[in-house]
Amino acid sequence: MRIFGGIERVERKQPESEYLFTTLKGKPLNSRYIQEMVKRKAKQTEVTKNVHPHTL
């Protein structure tokens, strides 16, 4: 299925949802989850700056 003018939806193992980005249970991601995810990924890639979603 094509959405947003050419971005193809990845086949998911989660339940169908009206949201594009969801948890494994099909619930929408909340802002705190995204903040923690960005922080965790920055640490894994050894980024030394203080990063947050708005800096991406």
MIPADREN-7699 format. One line per field, with one value per residue: residue number from 1; x, y, z of N, C-alpha, C in turn. Coordinates in nm, 4 decimals. Example, Ala and Ser with C-alpha at 12.3 -4.5 7.8 and 13.67 -1.06 7.14 Angstrom:
2
nr 1, 2
n.px 1.3190, 1.2850
n.py -0.5690, -0.2250
n.pz 0.7800, 0.7080
ca.px 1.2300, 1.3670
ca.py -0.4500, -0.1060
ca.pz 0.7800, 0.7140
c.px 1.3200, 1.2900
c.py -0.3300, 0.0030
c.pz 0.7800, 0.7870
END
This chain:
56
nr 1, 2, 3, 4, 5, 6, 7, 8, 9, 10, 11, 12, 13, 14, 15, 16, 17, 18, 19, 20, 21, 22, 23, 24, 25, 26, 27, 28, 29, 30, 31, 32, 33, 34, 35, 36, 37, 38, 39, 40, 41, 42, 43, 44, 45, 46, 47, 48, 49, 50, 51, 52, 53, 54, 55, 56
n.px 0.0837, 0.0579, 0.1454, 0.1387, 0.2403, 0.4287, 0.5799, 0.6224, 0.4249, 0.5554, 0.5392, 0.3796, 0.4074, 0.2551, -0.0725, -0.3232, -0.3455, -0.4545, -0.2477, 0.0761, 0.3269, 0.3788, 0.3542, 0.4474, 0.2065, 0.0258, -0.0487, -0.0346, 0.2833, 0.4168, 0.5348, 0.7370, 0.8389, 0.9580, 1.1549, 1.3206, 1.3975, 1.5488, 1.7564, 1.8669, 1.9495, 2.1389, 2.3324, 2.4069, 2.5338, 2.7449, 2.7288, 2.8212, 2.7035, 2.4272, 2.1353, 1.8043, 1.4664, 1.4006, 1.6374, 1.6978
n.py -0.1173, 0.2217, 0.5199, 0.8652, 0.9904, 0.8112, 0.6799, 0.3595, 0.1358, -0.0621, -0.4098, -0.5170, -0.6761, -0.6087, -0.5321, -0.3933, -0.0406, 0.2994, 0.4694, 0.5683, 0.5182, 0.2952, 0.1198, -0.2198, -0.3270, -0.1886, 0.0603, 0.4224, 0.5922, 0.7577, 1.0847, 1.0733, 0.8139, 0.8345, 1.0277, 0.8862, 0.6734, 0.8048, 0.9029, 0.6620, 0.5407, 0.7289, 0.6953, 0.4286, 0.4602, 0.6079, 0.8873, 1.1978, 1.4401, 1.6151, 1.4918, 1.5211, 1.4628, 1.6942, 1.7815, 1.6255
n.pz 0.0000, -0.0826, 0.0746, 0.1731, -0.0673, -0.1954, -0.0044, 0.0991, 0.2841, 0.5354, 0.5752, 0.8602, 1.1809, 1.3830, 1.5164, 1.2947, 1.2592, 1.2912, 1.3046, 1.1834, 1.2997, 1.5540, 1.8727, 1.9500, 2.0163, 1.8700, 1.9567, 1.9666, 1.9524, 2.2347, 2.3389, 2.5352, 2.5059, 2.2527, 2.3045, 2.4839, 2.3179, 2.1185, 2.2762, 2.3701, 2.1274, 2.0439, 2.2406, 2.1883, 1.9444, 2.0105, 2.0145, 2.1296, 2.1872, 2.3411, 2.2508, 2.1104, 1.9955, 1.8407, 1.7356, 1.5268
ca.px 0.0000, 0.1357, 0.0918, 0.2196, 0.3054, 0.5385, 0.6379, 0.5505, 0.4043, 0.6275, 0.4507, 0.4010, 0.3611, 0.1658, -0.2115, -0.3506, -0.3711, -0.4690, -0.1236, 0.1865, 0.4287, 0.3102, 0.4204, 0.4186, 0.0654, -0.0581, -0.0816, 0.0518, 0.4014, 0.4036, 0.6542, 0.8415, 0.8983, 1.0439, 1.2710, 1.4071, 1.4500, 1.6545, 1.8670, 1.9259, 2.0194, 2.2575, 2.4308, 2.4545, 2.6203, 2.8513, 2.7130, 2.8542, 2.6199, 2.2958, 2.0403, 1.6624, 1.3969, 1.3983, 1.7675, 1.7141
ca.py 0.0000, 0.3458, 0.6288, 0.9861, 1.0208, 0.7265, 0.5987, 0.2328, 0.0827, -0.1850, -0.5116, -0.5210, -0.7892, -0.5516, -0.5179, -0.2763, 0.0791, 0.4214, 0.5437, 0.5218, 0.4659, 0.2414, 0.0197, -0.3553, -0.3561, -0.1076, 0.1882, 0.5305, 0.6227, 0.8836, 1.1686, 1.0256, 0.6962, 0.8812, 1.0919, 0.7804, 0.5980, 0.8863, 0.9041, 0.5271, 0.5207, 0.8149, 0.6298, 0.3097, 0.5004, 0.6860, 1.0311, 1.2616, 1.5586, 1.5942, 1.4894, 1.5014, 1.4500, 1.8167, 1.8051, 1.5335
ca.pz 0.0000, -0.0880, 0.1546, 0.1750, -0.1931, -0.2376, 0.1030, 0.1051, 0.4182, 0.5630, 0.6296, 1.0028, 1.2596, 1.4822, 1.4712, 1.2108, 1.3380, 1.2124, 1.3206, 1.1013, 1.3902, 1.6716, 1.9545, 1.9023, 2.0448, 1.7825, 2.0208, 1.9178, 2.0330, 2.3077, 2.3274, 2.6267, 2.4429, 2.1434, 2.3662, 2.5366, 2.2050, 2.0575, 2.3716, 2.3704, 1.9993, 2.0444, 2.3260, 2.1174, 1.8334, 2.0726, 1.9909, 2.2575, 2.2086, 2.4009, 2.1394, 2.1365, 1.8670, 1.7606, 1.6723, 1.4127
c.px 0.0887, 0.0656, 0.1869, 0.3022, 0.4282, 0.6052, 0.5565, 0.5409, 0.4788, 0.5291, 0.4818, 0.3532, 0.2675, 0.0234, -0.2272, -0.3866, -0.3878, -0.3415, -0.0135, 0.2945, 0.3608, 0.4022, 0.3880, 0.2729, -0.0298, -0.1008, 0.0105, 0.1722, 0.3782, 0.5372, 0.7683, 0.9137, 0.9969, 1.1698, 1.3706, 1.4711, 1.5655, 1.7780, 1.9411, 2.0061, 2.1447, 2.3680, 2.4905, 2.5522, 2.7318, 2.8487, 2.7339, 2.7704, 2.4888, 2.1919, 1.8982, 1.5915, 1.3990, 1.5312, 1.7873, 1.6750
c.py 0.1242, 0.4530, 0.7463, 1.0039, 0.9392, 0.6469, 0.4707, 0.1846, -0.0495, -0.2852, -0.5262, -0.6515, -0.7405, -0.5496, -0.3929, -0.1587, 0.1971, 0.5051, 0.4827, 0.4569, 0.4224, 0.1528, -0.1174, -0.3947, -0.2722, 0.0255, 0.2972, 0.5503, 0.7530, 0.9582, 1.1208, 0.9039, 0.7387, 0.9470, 0.9873, 0.6992, 0.6744, 0.8872, 0.7703, 0.5029, 0.6067, 0.7514, 0.5076, 0.3451, 0.5936, 0.8339, 1.0994, 1.3860, 1.5192, 1.6027, 1.4707, 1.5041, 1.5764, 1.8469, 1.7168, 1.5977
c.pz 0.0000, -0.0052, 0.1470, 0.0483, -0.2241, -0.1285, 0.1114, 0.2486, 0.4317, 0.6206, 0.7771, 1.0643, 1.3696, 1.4277, 1.3845, 1.3004, 1.2437, 1.2169, 1.2346, 1.1865, 1.5188, 1.7536, 1.8952, 1.9247, 1.9596, 1.8408, 1.9656, 2.0104, 2.1069, 2.3043, 2.4173, 2.5674, 2.3339, 2.1994, 2.4164, 2.4239, 2.1396, 2.1480, 2.3709, 2.2420, 1.9902, 2.1277, 2.2566, 2.0059, 1.8800, 2.0349, 2.1257, 2.2857, 2.2746, 2.2879, 2.1889, 2.0020, 1.7806, 1.6940, 1.5508, 1.2828
END
